């Protein structure tokens, strides 16, 4: 853009010649000499950045010592230093945490996969109280059921104390009954944790305890009656 001559002379007189001009600038009015300033001169400004004119992507516009860098692309941002991530490695000496429930679940899974028959829910001999009837649950033939029952009953009578339940018996004696029953009837191994043998043992011990209590009760009653008879005879003889 061209400026009027008068306006151009005013700019030259006020600010001096523009950068990049070649040759002396003629002026109709001589400029007066500058007077020295009583104040200290400010520090020199930093050097103007060098712009490569060979770069076609940029165009330079300068006016009054101010250069503007024009470009269609946005100014490249200073790359940020990527943040450092700190990773904590687990201690080698600390074993991984495992819950007790996982172990119990593994054991249950192993038992389910062993192919054996599981014990039904509830207590044997109490079908009306959430339990089950052993004969009906097994579904054996009557001959087989009676044969196994008789054999185990004899083992219980000869090896266990009929006055206490199975939970209070000596473990070695209970194990003896189990081993002899399984040795006699190998199909009892088909039932998980020998629950069929245990049910026969429990049932026999209950019957034995009830029978002993009745027997002992009857014996006690007989002894009381006998003592009363003796007292009566003694009293009649005294009279």
C-alpha positions in Angstrom: 0.0 0.0 0.0 1.5 3.4 -1.1 1.4 6.4 1.3 1.1 10.0 0.5 4.5 11.8 0.3 3.6 14.2 3.2 2.5 11.4 5.5 5.6 9.3 4.6 7.9 12.2 5.5 6.2 12.6 8.8 6.8 8.9 9.6 10.4 9.1 8.5 11.0 12.1 10.7 9.4 10.5 13.7 10.6 6.9 13.5 13.5 6.8 11.1 13.8 4.7 7.9 12.2 1.3 7.9 14.3 -1.9 8.1 15.5 -3.4 5.0 15.6 0.0 3.1 18.6 0.5 0.7 20.4 3.7 0.2 20.0 7.1 1.9 16.6 8.6 2.5 16.3 12.1 1.2 14.4 14.5 3.4 13.5 18.0 2.6 13.8 19.0 6.2 17.1 18.3 8.1 16.7 16.6 11.4 18.2 18.4 14.4 20.9 16.8 16.4 19.8 14.7 19.4 20.5 16.1 22.8 22.2 13.7 25.3 19.6 12.4 27.8 20.3 13.0 31.5 18.9 9.6 32.3 20.9 6.3 31.7 20.1 4.6 28.5 18.0 1.4 28.8 19.6 -1.9 28.1 19.8 -3.0 24.5 16.9 -5.0 23.3 17.4 -8.7 22.4 18.5 -9.5 19.0 15.7 -10.0 16.5 15.2 -13.6 15.6 16.5 -14.6 12.2 13.8 -15.7 9.7 14.8 -17.8 6.8 13.3 -16.2 3.7 13.7 -19.4 1.8 10.9 -21.1 3.8 7.8 -20.9 1.6 5.4 -21.8 4.4 5.9 -18.5 6.2 5.5 -14.9 5.2 7.1 -12.1 7.2 5.4 -8.7 7.9 7.5 -6.1 9.6 6.5 -2.6 10.7 8.4 -0.4 13.1 10.9 -3.2 14.1 8.0 -5.6 14.8 7.9 -8.7 12.7 4.9 -10.9 12.5 5.2 -14.5 11.4 2.2 -15.5 9.4 1.3 -19.1 8.6 -1.8 -21.2 7.7 -0.9 -23.8 10.3 -1.1 -23.2 14.0 2.2 -22.5 15.8 3.8 -25.7 16.9 3.4 -26.2 20.6 6.3 -27.1 22.7 6.1 -30.9 23.3 5.5 -31.7 27.0 7.7 -34.1 28.7 5.7 -37.3 29.3 5.0 -38.0 32.9 6.9 -40.8 34.5 4.8 -43.7 35.8 6.1 -45.4 38.9 5.3 -49.1 39.1 5.5 -50.9 42.4 6.5 -54.5 42.0 5.0 -56.9 44.5 7.3 -58.4 47.1 8.6 -61.8 46.2 8.4 -63.0 49.7 4.7 -62.2 50.1 2.5 -65.0 48.8 -0.8 -64.1 47.0 -3.8 -63.8 49.2 -6.2 -66.7 48.9 -9.6 -66.9 50.6 -10.6 -70.0 52.6 -13.9 -70.1 50.7 -12.0 -71.0 47.4 -10.4 -74.0 49.1 -13.7 -75.2 50.4 -15.2 -74.8 46.9 -12.4 -76.8 45.4 -13.0 -79.6 47.9 -16.7 -79.6 47.2 -16.0 -79.8 43.5 -13.6 -82.7 44.0 -16.2 -84.5 46.0 -18.9 -84.0 43.4 -16.6 -85.4 40.7 -15.6 -88.5 42.6 -18.6 -90.4 41.2 -19.9 -91.5 44.7 -23.4 -91.2 46.1 -23.8 -88.3 48.4 -25.6 -88.4 51.7 -29.2 -86.9 51.6 -30.1 -83.9 53.7 -31.4 -84.3 57.2 -31.0 -87.0 59.9 -31.5 -90.7 59.4 -34.6 -92.2 61.0 -36.6 -88.9 61.0 -38.5 -88.7 57.7 -41.2 -86.5 59.3 -38.7 -84.0 60.7 -36.7 -83.1 57.6 -34.7 -86.4 57.6 -35.1 -89.6 55.6 -35.8 -93.3 55.9 -32.6 -95.3 55.3 -34.4 -98.4 53.7 -36.4 -96.3 51.3 -33.5 -94.0 50.4 -31.2 -96.9 49.5 -33.8 -98.8 47.5 -32.1 -102.1 48.1 -33.8 -105.5 48.0 -35.1 -106.5 51.4 -32.7 -109.5 51.5 -29.6 -107.3 50.9 -30.8 -104.7 53.4 -31.4 -107.2 56.2 -28.1 -108.9 55.5 -26.1 -105.7 55.8 -28.1 -104.5 58.8 -27.6 -107.7 60.7 -23.9 -107.9 60.1 -23.3 -104.3 61.1 -25.5 -104.6 64.2 -23.4 -107.5 65.4 -20.2 -105.4 64.9 -21.7 -102.6 66.9 -22.8 -104.8 69.8 -19.3 -106.4 70.0 -17.1 -103.3 69.5 -19.0 -100.2 70.7 -20.6 -99.0 73.9 -24.3 -99.1 73.5 -24.9 -96.5 76.3 -23.4 -93.5 74.4 -24.0 -92.1 70.9 -21.6 -92.5 68.0 -20.0 -89.0 68.5 -18.8 -90.1 71.9 -17.4 -93.5 70.9 -13.7 -94.2 70.6 -12.6 -93.4 67.0 -10.5 -96.5 66.6 -13.5 -98.7 67.5 -15.8 -96.9 65.0 -13.1 -97.3 62.3 -12.9 -101.0 63.0 -16.6 -101.4 62.4 -16.4 -99.5 59.1 -13.4 -101.4 57.8 -15.0 -104.8 58.6 -18.3 -103.8 57.0 -16.7 -102.6 53.8 -14.5 -105.7 53.6 -17.6 -107.8 53.8 -19.7 -105.7 51.4 -17.5 -103.9 48.9 -20.5 -102.0 47.3 -20.6 -99.8 50.5 -17.6 -98.0 49.0 -19.9 -96.5 46.4 -21.3 -94.1 49.1 -19.4 -90.9 49.8 -17.6 -90.8 53.2 -19.2 -94.1 54.2 -22.4 -92.4 55.2 -24.4 -95.7 54.8 -22.2 -97.5 57.3 -22.4 -94.6 59.7 -26.2 -94.5 59.5 -26.4 -98.2 60.3 -24.1 -97.6 63.3 -26.1 -94.6 64.5 -29.4 -96.5 64.2 -28.1 -99.5 66.1 -26.6 -97.4 68.9 -30.0 -95.6 69.4 -31.8 -98.9 69.6 -29.2 -100.3 72.0 -29.4 -97.3 74.2 -33.2 -97.4 74.3 -33.1 -101.1 75.1 -30.5 -100.8 77.8 -32.4 -97.9 79.3 -35.6 -100.0 79.4 -33.7 -103.0 80.7 -32.0 -100.9 83.4 -35.3 -99.2 84.2 -37.1 -102.5 84.5 -34.3 -103.9 86.6 -34.4 -100.8 88.9 -38.2 -101.1 89.2 -37.8 -104.8 90.1 -35.3 -104.0 92.7 -37.5 -101.3 94.2 -40.4 -103.7 94.3 -38.3 -106.4 96.0 -37.1 -103.9 98.7 -40.7 -102.9 99.3 -41.8 -106.5 99.7 -39.0 -107.1 102.2 -40.1 -104.1 104.2 -43.6 -105.4 104.3 -42.6 -108.8 105.4 -40.4 -107.4 108.1 -43.2 -105.2 109.3 -45.6 -108.1 109.5 -43.2 -110.3 111.4 -42.7 -107.5 113.9 -46.3 -107.2 114.6 
